[in-house]
Amino acid sequence: MKPGDLISFGQYRWRVLARTDNRALLITEAILELRWYHTQFVDVTWAECEIRKYLNEVLYTTFTPSEQARVLPVTNENPDNPWFRTSGGTTTTDRIFLLSLEEVCQYFGNSEASLQTKGRQTWCIDDEHNANRQATYGATFHWWRLRSPGYYARTAASVNAAGQVYVRGNGVSGRPRDGGGMRPALWLELEK
């Protein structure tokens, strides 16, 4: 198993983003569902948001007990937004999570230099890696959420339908009716 491979685990197809020794970082190949980051339009970080609770308390239970045993807990640093300095909140321990701005730039093509350079108020990273970051919901490309904060604490960063990293972010709740795509990630212990 190597980065870029597609595998089946549980009910879903996953893309391998990284492999270290006997574990691999996976993300769902497609967007699983549309879901708000939080239930109210308030200041919130990853540590307190409803989507984190849903991933770790509901989605996690869709795996069988033997599959759950292979989903490794991971300590997630939640850095501040590098463009706007919005607080990322406290460090969390998660089994299932959304990628951060830093991780999406690292694992979908090296866009990390662009992440550190705030360009003329474009509010997004638009580069040669856009196609790698695109994801579908049903039959069409759709935007998907990241766990990092956006422009202020009532927004969360995302990847738009064209694959651009939207550093400014979308509202955590409210309008439009589309809550945004959920593309979970996890670290999987590989079978020996």
N, C-alpha and C positions, 0 to 999 in steps of 0.2 A: 504494500500500500504506500502510495506516494502522493504529494500534493497534486491536486487536479483530478485525482481519481474520483469516481462516483461509486458509492456503496449503498447498500440497503441496511437499515438498522431500525428496529421497531417497525412502525407503519410508514416510514418516510425514506426518501432518497436524499443522501447527504453528499456534499462535496468535501473532500479532504483539503484543508487549508495548510496544515503543518503536521509533521510527525517528529516526535522526540522519543527515542528509545521505544518503550512498549505502550505508547499512547499517541492519539491523534486528535487534532482539533478539527471538528466538523461543523458545517453549516448546512441547513437545508438547501437543497438545490432550488426549490421553488418557494414562493411565499405561501405559508400554510393558511393564513387567514388575515383578515383586516381587523385591527384592534387598536383602541386608544392606548396611549402610554399611561394615562391615569384616568380616573373617573371624574375628576373635576378640573376646571381650568384654574389651577393654583400653582404657586411655586413648588416644585418637587424635584428631587434628584432620583437617580437610579435606586438608591437604597430604600426609598419609601414608596416607589411607584407601583401601581397596580399590575402592570404588565410583568414586572419581576415576580410578584407574588403568584400570578397566573402560571408563569413558566415553571416555577419551582414547586408549586403546590398542586397544580392541575395537570399541566402537560406532562410533567415527570411521572405522574401516576398512570399514564397511558402505556408506559413501558412495563413489560413483565418483570417480576422480581429478579430474574437472572440478568435481564437487560439493565435494570436499575443499578445493580451491583457494579456494572461496567461503566456507568456514568460517574466520572470522578468529580468530587468537589474541587473548586478552584477559587483562589483568592483573586478577586478582580480589583485592581487599582481603578479609580474613576477620576482621571485627571480633569482639571478645569478645561473649558473650551479654549484652545490656543489662540483663536482669533479675537474672542470677546472677553476672555477671562471669567466667564460664568462658572460658578462653582460646580464641580462634578460630584461633590458630596464625599461621604466616607467610603472606605474600602469595604467590600462585601465578599461573602463566601456564597457561591452559587454552583448549582449543578447544571442549570440551563440558563443561558443569558443571551443578550444581544451584543453584537460587537461594538466596540468603542470607535471613535474617529481614528485613533491611532492604529487600531487593529485592522479596520477596513482599508486604510492606506497601506499598511504593511503586507497584508495577505492577498490583496487583489491587484498587485502591481505596485511598485514602489512609488507612492505619491507623497511620502512623508515630507519632502522638501516643500511641496506645495501647501501642506497643512500648516507649516510654520510661516508662510508668506501671505499676508492679507493683501490681496490684489484689489485694486480700484473698486471696491464695494460690489464685486461680483457675487460674493457670498457663497461661492461654490468652487470645488476643484473640478475642472474640466480638462481632462488630459487623455493621453493615448490608452489609458486603462478603463475608460468608461464602459466598453463592451463587456469587460470581465466582471463588472459590478452589477450589470443589469440582471433583473430577476423577473419571473413571470408570476402572475396570479391568474389562474385559469389559462386562457390562450393569449393574454396580452402582457406586455411589460408594464410594471407598476412600481410605485415608489415604496421603499421599505425603511423601517426605523432603526436607529442606532441607540445605544444607551447613554451616550454623551449629551450634555446640555447643548442648547443652541445659543442664540443671541442673548436670551435672558432665561430665567428659571422656569418660565411657563412654556418653553419650547425645548424640543429634543432634536438633535441632528438626525439627518436621514440621507438616503441615497435616492435620487429621483429616477423616474422611469427611463431616462436617457443614460443612467449610470454615473451621473455627476454626484459628487459628495456635497450635499447641501449643508454647509457648516453653520449657516444661520438657523436652520431647523424649522420644524413644523410645530404647531400648537399641541400641547400634551392632551387636550380634550377640546370638545366643542364642535365648531364647524370647520371645514365642510363635513358632511355626514361620513365621509370616508376616513376611518381612523388610521389608515396607513398599514402597510404590510408588516407582518411578523415573520421574521426569518431567524429562528433560534439557532444558537451555536452551543456546543458542548465539547468537553474533553472526554474521549472514549478510551478505556483500557482495552488494548488489543488482545485477542485470544492468543494463548501461548501455543 
